Amino acid sequence: MATTPSGRQTDARDRDSEGRARNARPRDGLGRPLPYGADGVARQPEGVVRTPEQSVAEAQQLLDAGKPFHAHEVFEDAWKTGPQEERALWRGLAQLAVGLTHSARGNVTGGARLLRRGAGAVEEWASGAGRQRPYGMDLAGLVAWARELAGVVEEGDETVDARAWAPRLSGRS
C-alpha cells in the first residue's frame, strides 16, 4: 500500500504527488488500458489550456487519426478551462467523442446513449446561445452525425471504425 501526503494509506493504484488516482498504464488508440510495459499510444496531457480554435484543430486531428478517446481529453480540457458560458458546449462535444469511443469498442448501449446525450447537449447549447457555428464548427451537422451513428450502432452487429466514422467538426469533407 502507498500513502498520501497526509499519511493515509491508499490502494496500489497509480497516484500523483497529491495522492489523486492517475492511471499510468499505457493505452491503445481507443483509450483501453494495456498491460504495464506494453507499447501504447501517447496520452494526451491533462489540463492543457488551449484557445478554442486550437482545441477544435487538435480534436479534429485526433478524430481523423481514429483516436476519439484522445479527442475527448482535448474537449474535456476546453470544458474545464474555458469560459463558463461555453462549458456545456465542450462537455457535449466530449460526450460525442466518448460515444464514438464506446461505439468503436463495441459497447452498443453506452455508445448510442452517449452519442444521443452529447447531441442533445450540443443542440441545447446552440439553441440557448444562438450560435450554430462557434469556432467554425457545424453544430447542426455534428448533431445529425451523432444521431445517425447512434442508430447505426444499435442496428449493427459489429463495432464501428472510429476513423471511418470520425465527424468533421467544421462540417466540410
trRosetta pair geometry for C-beta under 8 A, 3 or more apart (Angstrom, degrees):
i j d omega theta_ij theta_ji phi_ij phi_ji
1 9 4.7 18 150 -168 137 107
1 10 6.4 158 -173 66 87 43
1 11 6.8 -64 -125 -121 84 24
1 12 6.7 -97 -103 -64 42 72
2 9 7.4 136 80 -157 37 57
2 10 5.0 -27 74 60 87 102
2 11 7.8 2 31 89 90 24
2 12 6.7 118 -9 -115 97 44
2 15 6.1 -165 100 21 151 135
3 7 5.6 -18 -179 -150 128 32
3 8 6.3 150 -156 74 74 36
3 9 5.7 -46 -98 -97 74 46
3 10 6.6 153 -112 7 20 88
4 7 6.9 -38 68 29 72 20
4 8 4.6 7 28 52 114 92
4 10 5.9 97 -45 -38 86 119
4 15 7.5 -115 -99 177 72 155
4 18 7.8 3 -158 154 95 40
4 19 3.3 25 -129 -106 99 145
5 17 7.3 49 -59 159 116 66
5 18 6.6 -42 -7 -138 126 40
5 19 5.9 -116 3 -31 79 114
6 19 7.5 -40 16 -32 88 159
8 19 7.4 65 61 -148 106 151
10 13 7.0 -86 149 44 111 88
10 15 6.2 62 103 -58 162 149
10 19 6.4 179 -54 -158 147 95
13 21 5.2 -12 127 -128 138 99
13 23 7.2 -56 -171 -89 100 71
14 21 6.9 84 77 -163 65 61
14 22 5.3 -85 119 83 102 65
14 23 5.4 122 47 -120 124 28
14 24 4.2 -180 -136 2 161 97
14 25 7.4 -158 -14 -23 140 71
15 18 8.0 -133 169 70 94 49
15 19 5.4 -16 -176 -145 131 33
15 20 6.4 141 -154 68 77 31
15 21 6.1 -51 -99 -99 69 37
15 22 6.3 99 -144 25 19 86
16 19 7.2 -48 67 19 65 18
16 20 5.1 -4 35 56 107 87
16 22 4.6 71 -44 -9 91 138
23 33 6.7 -78 165 -99 138 124
25 33 4.5 38 103 -154 139 105
25 34 6.3 177 161 58 100 55
25 35 7.4 -94 -154 -172 112 11
25 36 5.9 -88 -118 -76 81 68
25 40 7.8 109 144 -45 63 157
26 33 7.6 112 79 -158 43 57
26 34 4.6 -35 88 58 92 114
26 35 7.9 -2 47 73 100 37
26 36 7.4 129 7 -122 89 33
26 37 7.8 -108 3 52 125 18
26 38 5.2 -143 63 77 134 83
26 39 6.8 -156 173 159 163 12
26 40 2.7 178 172 -11 104 133
26 41 7.7 128 -180 29 90 46
27 31 5.2 -11 176 -147 137 35
27 32 6.2 146 -157 68 81 33
27 33 5.8 -50 -99 -96 78 40
27 34 6.2 172 -106 0 21 90
27 40 5.0 90 47 -171 33 136
27 41 6.1 -56 91 48 76 89
27 43 6.3 84 30 -86 117 96
27 69 7.5 -118 151 110 139 149
28 31 7.1 -48 67 21 65 16
28 32 4.9 -1 34 53 109 91
28 34 5.9 110 -43 -52 82 111
28 40 6.2 -102 -70 -140 38 84
28 41 6.1 67 -174 -3 25 109
29 41 5.0 109 -81 -46 57 153
29 65 7.6 -130 -153 131 120 93
29 66 5.9 25 155 110 136 96
29 67 5.1 -100 -170 -95 84 84
29 69 7.6 145 148 32 42 113
29 70 7.8 -63 -162 -12 57 117
29 162 7.7 -174 128 59 109 146
30 67 7.5 -141 -80 -129 38 51
30 68 7.3 12 -129 48 69 85
30 69 5.5 108 -178 -17 37 126
30 101 5.7 141 -166 -153 84 82
30 104 5.5 -150 -116 102 130 120
30 105 5.6 157 153 -70 144 93
30 162 6.6 177 -96 -32 99 153
31 69 2.9 -148 -34 -173 126 164
31 70 7.1 -175 -68 -44 98 64
31 72 7.8 -21 -59 42 153 127
31 101 6.0 0 26 -154 128 135
32 105 6.8 138 -61 -116 117 121
34 38 4.0 -105 143 74 124 141
34 39 7.9 -47 117 68 162 33
34 40 5.1 -172 28 -82 135 108
35 38 4.8 99 62 -25 76 117
40 43 7.7 21 117 -48 124 85
41 67 6.9 -169 162 -115 157 126
41 70 7.4 -99 126 -54 130 135
43 70 7.5 -164 -151 -111 44 101
43 73 7.9 141 179 -84 77 173
44 48 7.8 -102 167 7 91 129
44 62 7.7 -5 -75 -100 126 150
44 70 4.8 143 -36 -155 118 85
44 73 3.8 147 72 97 144 146
44 74 6.3 -110 -156 -52 151 75
45 48 5.3 88 92 -48 103 115
46 73 6.9 -93 -95 -165 70 110
46 77 7.1 -175 -159 -82 48 103
47 77 6.4 177 -104 -122 9 101
47 80 7.5 -68 -111 95 59 137
47 81 7.5 112 -158 -57 54 126
48 74 7.8 -35 64 -122 119 66
48 77 5.2 -5 57 -153 71 158
49 77 7.2 -148 -83 168 33 110
49 81 4.8 -144 -108 168 83 155
50 54 3.8 -129 -179 92 110 120
50 55 4.7 145 92 -57 127 78
50 58 6.8 -88 -137 9 168 138
50 74 7.4 -10 22 -161 150 91
50 77 6.7 70 12 113 101 127
50 78 6.7 -52 60 -80 100 88
50 81 8.0 106 27 78 58 137
51 54 4.5 96 50 4 78 103
51 55 7.1 -139 92 -6 42 85
52 55 5.5 -53 -150 34 35 115
52 56 6.4 34 154 -19 67 103
52 78 6.6 87 -112 -143 64 126
52 82 6.9 71 -79 -119 92 128
52 86 7.5 -73 -96 173 128 164
52 134 7.3 -70 168 150 148 102
52 135 4.6 -126 134 -84 116 144
53 56 5.8 -52 -148 35 32 111
53 57 6.3 28 155 -15 65 108
53 135 5.6 -160 -81 -152 61 108
53 136 7.6 62 -119 15 85 117
54 57 5.8 -57 -144 40 31 109
54 58 6.0 25 160 -15 67 110
55 58 6.1 -59 -141 41 25 105
55 59 6.0 23 161 -16 63 112
55 74 5.5 156 -152 161 75 100
55 75 6.9 106 177 -93 115 46
55 77 7.1 -159 -113 80 113 100
55 78 4.3 57 -132 -70 160 131
55 90 7.6 -31 156 -122 155 115
55 135 7.9 0 64 166 97 166
56 59 6.0 -59 -144 40 24 109
56 60 6.3 26 157 -22 62 108
56 135 5.1 178 -33 136 147 127
56 136 6.7 131 142 62 163 101
56 137 6.1 -137 -125 -60 130 105
56 169 5.5 -177 -162 129 94 154
56 170 7.9 89 168 -59 125 85
57 60 5.8 -56 -149 34 28 112
57 61 6.6 29 154 -19 62 103
58 61 5.8 -52 -152 33 34 112
58 62 6.5 30 152 -15 65 106
58 71 7.9 168 121 -121 72 69
58 74 5.0 -170 102 -131 113 150
59 62 5.7 -58 -150 39 33 110
59 63 6.2 35 153 -20 68 106
59 71 4.2 86 -153 -153 78 93
59 74 4.5 -156 -74 85 86 138
59 75 5.9 65 -102 -51 141 87
59 93 7.4 12 -174 156 166 126
59 97 7.2 -98 -159 -81 113 140
59 169 6.7 86 95 -58 110 149
60 63 5.6 -53 -144 38 32 112
60 64 6.1 34 156 -20 65 107
60 71 7.8 96 -46 -123 18 124
60 168 7.6 40 -136 -146 111 49
60 169 5.1 -102 -82 12 105 123
60 170 7.6 12 -100 -12 146 94
61 64 5.8 -56 -148 37 28 112
61 65 6.4 22 154 -15 63 111
62 65 5.7 -60 -147 41 31 109
62 67 4.4 -85 -174 81 84 105
62 68 7.2 133 130 -91 98 25
62 70 4.6 -136 -156 94 136 105
62 71 4.0 179 92 -65 124 83
62 74 6.6 169 12 -5 147 135
63 66 7.9 52 178 -64 31 17
63 67 7.2 -103 -75 62 23 61
63 68 5.9 49 -112 -92 72 72
63 71 4.9 40 -55 -68 81 157
63 97 7.2 -106 -86 -117 102 99
63 100 7.7 37 -132 93 96 165
63 162 7.9 -128 -156 162 59 92
63 166 4.1 135 157 -155 91 111
63 167 6.5 -57 179 48 151 64
63 169 7.5 137 28 -35 154 101
64 163 7.1 42 176 -144 34 80
64 166 5.5 162 -86 129 36 163
65 163 7.0 -69 147 -106 16 102
66 104 7.8 146 -169 -140 87 157
66 161 7.4 -56 -122 170 116 75
66 162 4.4 107 -155 88 73 103
66 163 3.4 -40 -74 -59 102 93
66 166 6.9 -103 -82 -55 47 121
67 70 4.1 -4 149 29 114 118
67 71 6.4 134 105 -21 74 86
67 162 7.3 111 -41 128 17 141
68 71 5.1 -50 -144 37 42 116
68 72 6.3 55 152 -28 67 96
68 97 4.6 -176 -178 -167 88 76
68 98 7.4 -178 138 -72 106 21
68 100 4.0 -140 -134 91 170 116
68 101 4.6 -148 93 -61 109 78
68 104 6.8 145 27 5 126 138
68 162 5.2 -131 -8 -158 110 123
68 166 7.2 -163 -70 -108 99 82
69 72 5.6 -48 -158 26 32 118
69 73 7.2 37 144 -21 61 98
69 97 7.2 154 -88 149 18 102
69 98 7.3 64 -111 -106 60 61
69 101 4.5 93 -68 -114 78 136
70 73 5.4 -42 -158 24 42 116
70 74 7.1 43 146 -17 64 97
71 74 5.6 -50 -156 32 41 113
71 75 6.5 38 148 -14 69 104
71 97 4.5 -148 95 -134 102 139
72 75 5.7 -56 -148 41 34 110
72 76 6.1 39 151 -25 67 106
72 94 5.0 84 -154 -155 75 74
72 97 3.7 -170 -70 102 79 125
72 98 4.9 82 -111 -57 146 78
72 101 6.5 -43 -24 -26 138 137
73 76 5.5 -51 -144 34 30 115
73 77 6.7 36 153 -21 62 99
74 77 5.9 -50 -155 30 32 112
74 78 6.8 30 148 -16 63 104
75 78 5.5 -54 -152 37 37 112
75 79 6.2 41 149 -23 68 105
75 90 5.3 175 -176 -173 78 79
75 91 7.8 148 148 -91 105 18
75 93 4.4 -148 -139 103 138 103
75 94 3.8 -172 106 -73 121 76
75 97 5.9 166 12 5 140 139
76 79 5.4 -50 -146 35 34 116
76 80 6.3 23 158 -11 66 109
76 90 7.6 147 -96 149 18 105
76 91 8.0 60 -111 -107 58 57
76 94 4.9 89 -65 -116 71 141
77 80 6.0 -65 -145 43 28 103
77 81 5.8 -8 169 10 68 118
78 81 6.5 -72 -129 52 22 88
78 82 4.9 25 176 -33 66 125
78 86 7.7 -69 155 124 98 118
78 90 4.2 -150 103 -134 101 140
78 93 7.8 -5 69 65 133 133
79 82 6.5 -32 -102 26 13 110
79 87 5.3 81 -161 -152 70 71
79 90 3.6 -165 -73 107 74 115
79 91 4.7 102 -130 -62 139 68
79 93 8.0 -166 -58 52 107 95
79 94 5.9 -50 -25 -20 142 135
80 87 7.9 77 -74 -128 25 104
82 86 4.9 -69 134 80 130 119
82 87 6.3 173 75 -78 99 63
82 90 5.8 134 27 -22 143 151
83 86 5.0 72 67 14 87 104
83 87 7.6 -129 97 -36 45 78
84 87 5.8 -31 -155 -12 37 117
85 129 7.2 119 162 -105 102 112
86 89 4.9 -50 -168 36 69 120
86 90 6.0 60 139 -17 89 103
86 125 7.9 72 -144 -168 48 134
86 134 7.6 175 -126 170 115 161
87 90 6.0 -60 -146 42 34 104
87 91 6.0 35 157 -20 69 109
88 91 5.7 -53 -141 39 30 113
88 92 6.3 35 156 -21 63 106
88 121 6.0 -147 174 -176 86 98
88 124 7.2 -78 154 93 134 104
88 125 4.6 176 105 -88 107 115
89 92 5.9 -60 -155 35 27 111
89 93 6.5 23 151 -16 64 106
89 121 7.8 169 -107 140 26 93
89 122 6.6 69 -140 -122 62 66
89 125 4.4 173 -76 152 75 162
89 126 7.8 98 -107 -55 103 66
89 129 7.5 -11 -60 -11 123 152
89 134 6.8 -11 -162 53 160 152
90 93 5.5 -50 -146 37 36 112
90 94 6.4 41 151 -22 65 102
91 94 5.5 -50 -150 34 33 115
91 95 6.5 36 149 -21 63 102
91 121 6.3 -94 96 166 91 151
92 95 5.5 -51 -150 33 34 113
92 96 6.7 39 150 -21 64 99
92 117 8.0 -149 -130 129 73 67
92 118 4.9 125 -173 -159 65 64
92 119 7.7 154 -173 -44 109 8
92 120 7.7 -141 -130 76 117 50
92 121 3.1 -164 -96 102 109 112
92 122 4.0 175 137 -54 141 70
92 124 7.9 179 -81 45 146 92
92 125 6.1 -140 2 -3 146 132
93 96 5.5 -46 -152 30 37 115
93 97 6.7 35 151 -16 65 102
93 118 7.0 109 -89 -165 12 114
93 122 6.5 91 -62 -87 65 115
93 142 7.6 -29 -110 176 82 156
94 97 5.8 -55 -152 37 34 110
94 98 6.3 30 152 -15 67 107
94 118 7.5 -152 73 -116 45 118
95 98 5.7 -54 -143 41 33 109
95 99 6.1 42 153 -26 65 104
95 114 5.2 -152 -177 -173 83 86
95 115 7.8 175 139 -87 87 20
95 117 5.3 -100 174 98 145 98
95 118 3.2 -173 97 -80 103 99
95 121 6.2 91 33 28 143 141
96 99 5.5 -52 -149 33 30 116
96 100 6.7 29 153 -16 63 101
96 114 7.5 174 -92 140 20 89
96 115 6.4 62 -130 -127 60 58
96 118 3.8 -175 -54 140 66 152
96 119 7.0 98 -91 -57 101 62
96 122 7.0 17 -42 -33 127 136
96 142 6.5 -24 -124 175 166 111
96 146 5.3 -87 -126 -94 103 127
96 167 7.2 -28 156 10 130 147
97 100 5.8 -51 -152 35 33 110
97 101 6.4 40 146 -24 63 104
97 118 7.9 161 9 -123 51 161
98 101 5.1 -47 -148 33 38 119
98 102 6.4 36 155 -16 68 101
98 114 5.1 -95 98 174 95 152
98 118 7.6 160 47 -57 88 135
99 102 6.0 -52 -146 38 30 106
99 103 6.3 32 153 -19 63 108
99 110 7.8 -161 -123 137 58 67
99 111 5.4 98 -171 -163 64 55
99 112 7.4 99 -158 -80 107 7
99 113 7.5 -155 -115 74 101 48
99 114 3.4 -164 -81 99 86 98
99 115 3.5 153 169 -59 149 66
99 116 7.8 154 -122 7 148 48
99 117 7.6 175 -69 45 125 88
99 118 5.6 -123 -12 9 133 133
99 146 6.7 57 88 -147 153 102
99 149 7.6 115 130 102 114 125
99 150 7.4 -38 178 -81 132 91
100 103 5.5 -55 -146 38 32 114
100 104 6.2 30 156 -18 66 107
100 111 7.3 74 -99 -149 12 100
100 115 7.2 96 -52 -87 59 102
100 149 7.1 -16 -97 151 80 159
100 160 7.7 -90 -155 86 70 128
100 162 5.8 101 156 -132 104 88
100 165 6.4 -175 -140 106 108 114
100 166 7.4 78 -167 -103 155 51
100 167 7.7 -128 -69 -10 145 97
101 104 6.0 -61 -150 38 26 107
101 105 6.4 20 153 -15 64 111
101 111 7.7 -157 74 -108 47 90
101 162 7.2 31 -98 -109 43 131
102 105 5.5 -59 -145 41 33 111
102 107 4.0 -68 -175 68 93 118
102 110 4.2 -114 -171 107 152 105
102 111 3.8 -161 100 -74 97 74
102 114 6.0 109 23 26 137 136
103 106 7.9 63 178 -57 28 15
103 107 7.1 -83 -70 63 27 69
103 108 7.5 62 -120 -109 64 39
103 111 3.3 124 -65 -159 70 144
103 112 7.3 100 -87 -50 102 56
103 115 7.0 36 -44 -44 129 127
103 149 6.5 -19 -117 160 174 111
103 153 4.6 -88 -130 -103 110 134
103 159 7.0 134 150 -160 55 72
103 160 4.8 -2 142 31 107 120
103 162 7.8 138 82 -88 91 77
103 165 7.4 -71 105 89 136 160
104 111 7.8 148 3 -111 48 135
104 159 5.7 67 -165 172 34 110
104 160 5.6 -76 -86 74 60 76
104 161 7.0 51 -122 -150 99 13
104 162 3.9 -5 -88 -56 152 99
104 165 7.7 -160 -72 47 99 125
105 111 7.6 180 47 -65 83 116
105 159 6.7 -143 91 -133 9 131
106 158 7.9 -71 -108 179 92 39
106 159 4.2 -65 -72 -80 77 108
107 110 4.1 -14 142 45 123 114
107 111 5.2 139 88 -27 77 92
108 111 6.0 -61 -139 38 19 110
108 112 6.2 10 168 -10 60 111
108 153 5.5 166 -138 155 69 94
108 154 6.1 111 -177 -101 106 48
109 112 6.4 -63 -146 40 22 102
109 113 6.1 18 160 -17 62 116
110 113 5.8 -60 -141 40 27 111
110 114 6.1 19 164 -13 66 110
111 114 6.3 -64 -147 40 23 102
111 115 6.2 23 158 -19 63 110
111 150 7.4 180 125 -116 78 64
111 153 4.9 -135 104 -167 126 159
111 160 7.9 155 180 19 156 118
112 115 5.7 -56 -146 37 30 113
112 116 6.3 24 159 -14 65 107
112 150 4.2 98 -144 -155 76 84
112 151 7.8 105 -129 -52 113 25
112 153 4.9 -163 -66 84 91 125
112 154 5.1 52 -86 -55 152 100
113 116 6.1 -61 -151 39 27 105
113 117 6.1 25 154 -18 65 111
114 117 5.5 -52 -137 40 34 112
114 118 5.9 34 161 -18 66 107
115 118 6.0 -57 -146 39 25 109
115 119 6.3 27 154 -21 62 108
115 146 4.4 -180 -177 -173 88 89
115 147 7.2 168 140 -75 106 30
115 149 5.6 -136 -145 86 155 104
115 150 4.2 -167 88 -69 131 99
115 153 7.3 146 5 12 149 144
116 119 5.6 -52 -144 36 31 113
116 120 6.3 32 156 -19 64 105
116 146 7.0 165 -77 141 32 107
116 147 6.7 72 -103 -103 73 70
116 150 5.2 72 -50 -108 89 163
117 120 5.8 -56 -151 36 29 111
117 121 6.4 28 152 -19 64 107
118 121 5.6 -55 -146 36 32 111
118 122 6.2 29 157 -16 67 106
118 146 5.9 -137 84 -142 103 155
119 122 6.0 -56 -145 39 28 108
119 123 6.1 28 156 -18 64 112
119 142 7.4 -170 -114 125 75 77
119 143 4.5 106 -157 -142 92 69
119 146 3.9 -168 -68 87 111 136
119 147 5.4 104 -137 -50 171 84
119 150 7.7 -88 -8 -21 139 135
120 123 5.7 -58 -143 40 28 111
120 124 6.0 28 158 -19 65 109
121 124 5.8 -55 -144 38 27 110
121 125 6.3 27 156 -19 63 106
122 125 5.8 -55 -148 36 29 110
122 126 6.3 28 155 -19 64 107
122 139 5.4 -166 163 -158 108 101
122 142 6.0 -75 144 99 164 122
122 143 5.7 -156 87 -74 117 92
122 146 7.8 131 29 3 136 151
123 126 5.9 -55 -147 36 28 110
123 127 6.3 28 155 -19 63 109
123 139 7.3 157 -88 154 46 108
123 140 8.0 77 -108 -104 83 55
123 143 4.9 78 -66 -110 102 144
124 127 5.8 -56 -147 37 29 112
124 128 6.2 21 159 -12 65 111
125 128 6.0 -63 -146 43 28 105
125 129 5.8 9 164 -4 68 117
125 139 7.8 -126 79 -147 98 148
126 129 6.2 -64 -134 49 23 99
126 130 7.8 138 170 -39 52 4
126 131 6.0 -112 -140 78 66 57
126 132 5.4 65 -166 -100 122 53
126 139 4.5 167 -78 116 141 156
126 140 7.3 -172 144 -56 169 70
127 130 7.7 18 177 -69 24 43
129 134 7.5 -3 117 -54 147 129
131 134 4.8 57 143 -56 131 95
131 139 7.7 92 115 -3 70 144
132 138 7.5 5 152 -149 86 48
132 139 5.3 -136 -162 43 54 109
132 140 5.8 -1 -160 -22 112 103
133 136 6.3 -5 172 -134 95 18
133 137 6.3 175 -154 69 51 46
133 138 6.2 -4 -108 -92 87 48
133 139 6.9 -139 -77 1 38 89
134 137 5.9 -10 69 41 65 102
134 139 7.3 46 20 -42 86 120
136 169 7.7 66 105 120 87 95
136 170 5.1 -20 146 -115 100 97
137 142 6.8 0 170 -28 105 135
137 169 4.8 -56 -119 168 93 88
137 170 6.3 -89 -108 -89 39 43
137 171 7.6 113 -176 -23 41 92
138 141 3.7 21 123 24 120 122
138 142 6.3 149 93 -21 69 84
138 168 7.5 23 35 103 122 87
138 169 7.3 147 29 155 74 37
138 170 6.0 66 -11 165 98 27
138 171 2.8 48 -3 -46 157 126
138 172 8.0 138 -20 -22 135 61
139 142 5.5 -52 -145 35 35 113
139 143 6.4 38 155 -21 67 102
140 143 5.7 -50 -149 33 32 113
140 144 6.5 31 153 -16 64 106
141 144 5.7 -54 -147 38 32 110
141 145 6.2 37 153 -22 66 106
141 167 7.7 145 128 -169 93 110
141 168 7.3 -38 133 75 137 88
141 171 4.0 128 21 -111 165 103
142 145 5.5 -51 -145 36 32 115
142 146 6.3 32 157 -20 65 105
142 167 5.7 73 -120 172 77 153
142 169 6.9 19 -78 -128 121 51
142 171 7.8 -90 -38 -74 73 85
143 146 5.9 -55 -148 35 28 110
143 147 6.5 22 156 -13 63 108
144 147 6.0 -59 -147 40 29 107
144 148 6.2 30 156 -19 65 109
145 148 5.9 -61 -149 38 27 110
145 149 6.2 21 157 -15 65 110
145 167 4.6 107 132 -111 163 114
146 149 5.9 -57 -145 39 28 108
146 150 6.3 35 154 -25 64 104
146 167 7.6 -19 -56 -70 73 144
147 150 5.6 -46 -146 30 32 116
147 151 6.8 33 154 -16 61 103
148 151 5.9 -59 -159 36 32 110
148 152 6.4 31 149 -18 67 107
149 152 5.4 -52 -145 37 38 113
149 153 6.1 41 155 -24 68 104
149 160 7.0 32 -158 -109 101 174
149 165 5.8 99 -116 -170 126 129
150 153 5.8 -53 -148 34 28 113
150 154 6.5 23 156 -15 62 109
151 154 5.9 -59 -147 39 30 108
151 155 6.2 17 160 -10 66 114
152 155 6.1 -67 -144 44 27 103
152 156 5.8 20 164 -22 67 119
152 160 6.7 77 115 -88 119 129
153 156 6.2 -61 -136 34 22 107
153 160 6.2 -66 -91 -26 85 125
156 160 7.2 107 62 -65 159 84
160 164 7.3 -132 172 69 82 104
160 165 5.0 13 158 -16 125 149
161 164 3.8 51 88 18 117 114
161 165 6.2 141 77 -5 62 91
162 165 6.2 -71 -138 52 24 95
162 166 6.5 55 155 -64 62 84
163 166 5.7 -21 -154 -22 32 116
168 171 5.7 152 103 -78 106 7
168 172 5.8 -135 159 61 142 40
168 173 6.2 -112 -54 -89 160 37
